[in-house]
């Protein structure tokens, strides 16, 4: 949960930067990298939880 809050706060910061800065490309790339990191984290979490459930069924 703590990580999700950190990501949400970071997106807010990036949106504030967009208003005050003219380099929209840099900021949108930053948002893309955040989403890429977040999706990787979710995939790893989903993979480990499914593997864990699979092991628990066999026990």
C-alpha positions in Angstrom: 0.0 0.0 0.0 2.8 2.4 0.9 4.3 2.1 -2.6 1.0 3.0 -4.3 0.7 6.1 -2.2 4.3 7.1 -3.2 3.4 6.6 -6.9 0.2 8.7 -6.6 2.2 11.5 -4.9 4.8 11.4 -7.6 2.2 11.7 -10.4 0.8 14.7 -8.6 4.2 16.3 -8.6 4.7 15.6 -12.3 1.3 17.2 -13.1 2.3 20.3 -11.2 5.6 20.4 -13.1 3.7 20.2 -16.4 1.8 23.4 -15.6 5.0 25.4 -14.8 7.2 23.9 -17.5 7.1 24.0 -21.3 8.9 20.6 -21.8 5.8 18.4 -21.9 7.7 15.6 -23.6 10.0 15.1 -20.6 7.1 15.0 -18.1 5.1 12.6 -20.2 8.1 10.3 -20.5 8.4 10.4 -16.7 4.8 9.4 -16.3 5.3 6.5 -18.8 8.3 5.2 -16.9 6.3 5.3 -13.7 3.5 3.3 -15.3 6.1 0.9 -16.7 7.6 0.4 -13.2 4.2 0.0 -11.7 3.0 -2.6 -14.2 6.3 -4.6 -13.7 5.7 -4.5 -9.9 2.1 -5.7 -10.4 3.2 -8.5 -12.7 5.8 -9.7 -10.3 3.3 -9.5 -7.4 0.7 -11.5 -9.4 3.2 -14.1 -10.5 4.4 -14.7 -6.9 0.9 -14.8 -5.5 -0.2 -17.4 -8.1 2.9 -19.5 -7.5 2.2 -19.3 -3.8 -1.4 -20.4 -4.2 -0.3 -23.3 -6.5 2.2 -24.5 -3.8 -0.4 -24.2 -1.1 -2.9 -26.4 -3.0 -0.3 -29.3 -3.2 0.4 -29.2 0.6 
